[in-house]
């Protein structure tokens, strides 16, 4: 397991360097800067002031010099200073990362609690009305856009029933978390239901399952000892990938529900051409995704000891 962890750390370091380089080059070649965004906002800023701002921010320095300065800062844990707020990017992210993590954890919990049993019982009752209803729900969940599902939930539970607040963080209260978490978790729930059904059906058709049944093993013992563990590898992959992508995939949901997370910070920073904030936010999202993938790889070794990495 230690060798697997070391290899994953090396791969993660290379991935982070590639992502950092690509993001830096992308925002260096696209038209416009933070200074030009001030003019786009129709602010009364003279050309001399804009030129001074660009000089102070180092936007006129050569590209290799700016990249070297940025990488040197990352090596010491410095994500830079926001152009717009003049605050360290790390402090800005620290105030928002917990909100995004709460939302992602609640969304994946919803997806697992609904998607896993839905896919499992659909596979165990293949061809029945339950199977048809479950797969119809799964296809619908994958087809419905997130923002539209969020608007429907807001209309029903907030405007009509008055059960839940429409938007906001509410100091971290549970009532403000429910609608964003369900909206973000609908697509992963549907995908998890389909993946679970496929994994269970594949395992049910395996030779060792037929052998266990021919020996008279009870259905309960068969499910707990053989079916669940062997089918869970594919399910675990789906859960890990969906959870890892939620921090970056929550952009629409966070903007829709005015949730003060990393996704909304990313959108606001892109609009302001606040390059340090954009780079720091993307870096955190990538690191979170790599961390989840590494944990999933290590979990494979626990779930199925037959798996070996080379």
N, C-alpha and C positions, 0 to 999 in steps of 0.2 A: 504493500500500500504506500510505503514511503517513496518507492521509486516512481509510482504512478503520480504521486503528488508533486515530486520534483520535476517530472516531465511536463506536467500541466502548468507549473509555475513558469518554466522556460517558454512554453508556447504562449502563455498569457502575456509575458513580457514582450515577446515579439509582436503579438497581435496589438497590444496597446501602442507600441511604437509606430506600427503601420497606420493605425487609426489616427493617432495624434498627427502624424505627418500629412495624411490625406486631408484631414479637417483643416489643418493650418494652411495647406496649399490651396484648398478650395476657397476659403474665405479671403485668401490673399489675391486671388485672380478675378473673383466676381466683382462687377462694378459696384462702386459705392463704398463709403466708409462711415464711421460714426459721425464724423463732422458733416458729411453730406446729408445724413439722416436728420440733422437739425434743420437744414434748409427744407427738407421734404416735409417737416412738420410745420412749415410756414412761420418759423421763428425769425425774429428780426435780428439776424446775426450777419455781421459784415464779413467780407472776404478776408480781411486781415485777421479777424478773430478766428475764423475757420482755419486759416493757415497756421496760426499760433497753436490751436488745439491739436492739429495733426502733428506738429513738431513736438509738442509736449508729450503726446502719447506715443511718439516714436513711429508713427505711420509712414513717415517719409524715409526711414532708414532702409538700407538694402535688405532684400528678402532673407539671405543667409544670416545676416546679423540678427534680425528679428526672430528667426527660427531658433538660432543658437541661444538667444536670451530666454526664449520660452522653454526650451528643453532643459536648460540649466535651472530654471525655476522649478520645473516639475521634479527634477532630481532631488531638490531640497523640500519637496512637498508644497511649493508655492504655486497655486493655480492662477496667479495673476490678480490684478485689481480691475474691478468693473469700470468701464468707461462712464456709464450712466450714473451709478450710485457712489462711485469712488470708494466702495467697500471691497475688502478681499473677497474673491469669488468663493473661497472655502467657507467663509462665514455665511455668505448668502445660501450656499448649498446646505450648510449645517442647519439652517433654519427651516429648510423645506424637505430634506431627505426623509425625515421621520413621517411627515404627512404622506408622502408617496409610498413609503414602506407599509404604513398602516392600510392604505388603500389597496396596495398590491396583495398584501396578506389576506385581507378580507375578501378580495375578489377571487383569489385562488382557493380559499376555504369554501366559498360558495360554489365554485366550479367543481371541486372534489366531492363535496357533500351531495351534490345533485347529479353530476355527470357520472361518477363511478357506479353508484347503485343503478342508475338508469341504464347504462350500457351493460352492466352485469346481468340484470334481470331480463333485459331484452335478448341477450344471447342465450340465457337459460330457457327462455320461452320463444325460441326462434319460430317465426311464422305466425305468431299469435297476434291478437289485437294490441297487446302491450308492446311487442316488438315494432309493429307498424307505427303506433303512437310515439314511441320513444325516438325512432329514427326520423319521423316527421318533425318532431320538436328539435332534434339535432340539426337537421338541414335548415330549418327556419332560423335557428340561432346563429348559424354560420352565414346566412344570407342577409339578415337584417343589419343595416349599418348601425354602428354604435351610437352615433349622435341621434339617430331617429328613435332607437330604443330608449335612450335617455329622455328624450322629449316626451315619449309616450308615458314613461314611468312618472315623470314630473307632472304631467297632465292628470294622470289617474290618482296617484297617491298624495299629491300636494294640492293641486287646484280643485279636484273634485271631492276627494275623501278627507283632505286636511289631516292626514295621518303623519306625514313626514315633511321636513323643511325642503324648500326648493333647491337651495344652493348654500354654499358657505362651509366653513370648517367647524364653526360652533364650538371652538375651544377643544376640539377633539372628541365631542360627544358622539355617542353611538347613533343617534337619530340622523345626524348629518352624514354618517358614513354609509348607511344602508343603500340608498339609491345609487350613488356612484359605484359602490362595490358590485351591485347587481349588474349595472350597465357594463362595467369593465369585465365582469366574469361570465357574461352570456356566451360570447364566442368561445372562450376556453372550455366552458361547460359542455357546449355542443360538440366540440372537437374531442374532448375527453370521453364523452359518451360513445361516440363512433369508434374511437380507438379501443376503448375497453371492450366493446362488443366484438370487434374484430379479433382482439387478442384472446378473448375467452373462447370464441368459436374455433380459432386455430388450435388452441390447447385442447379443447374437447375432442378434436379429431385426431389427436396424437395417439400413438400406439400405447404409451404407458397408461393413458386414461382408460382405454379399452381393456387393457390387461387388469388394471385395478378393479374395474367393474366386473370383469369375468370372475375375479376371485371373491366377489361378494362384499367388497368394501362399501360401507354406508355412504350415502350421498353427502352427508355433512362432513365426514372425514375426508372424502375425496376432494371436496371443495377447499377445505382448510389446508390440507397437507400437500396437495399436488396442483390443483387448478389455480388457486389464487397466487401462489408463489411463482409459478412458471409464467403466468400471464402478466404479472406485475412489472416485468422488466420493460416491456413496451409502454405500459401505462406510466411508469416512472419517468421514462424519457419525455413523454408528452407533458407531464406535469412540470418537469424541470424546464423545458424549453418555453412553455407558456408563462411560467412564473418569472423566468429570466427576462423575457421580453416585455413584461408588464410595466416596468419602470419607464421604458421609452414609449410603449404603446398607449400609455394613459394620457397622452397629450390632449386628445379631443375630449375625453371625459373630464379632465381637470379644468379645461376651459369652459366646458358646458356647465359644470356645477360650481364654478368659481372656487375650485379646490387649490389651495396654495402649495402645490407640489413642484417637483422637478420639471415635469412636463410643461406646466404653465410658465415656469421660469424660462424654459428653452424657447417657447414661442415669443414671449415678450422680448427676450434678448435678441432673437433673430430680427424682429421688427425694428429694434433700435440699433442694429448693427453693432451690438455690444459683443465683440469677438471674444474677449477673455471669458465672459460668462457663458457664451455658446460652447466654447472649447471645453471649459471645465464641466459643464453639464453633460455633454456627450461623453467625456472621459469617465464620469461617474456611472453613467448608464452602461457603458461598455464593461467597466470593472464589475458591476453588479451581475451582468449577464455571464461573464467569465467565471465569477465566483459560484454562481448557481450551477453552471455546467460542470465545474470541478467537483462540487459536492455530489452531483448526480453520478458522475463517473465513480467516485468512491463508494457511493451507495450500491452500485451494481455489485461490487465485490461482497457486500454484506447480504444482499438479496439472493444472489446466485453465485456461490463460490466457484462454479465451473468457469466463470468468465475470467479470462486472463488478458492483460494488455501487453503488447510487445513493443 
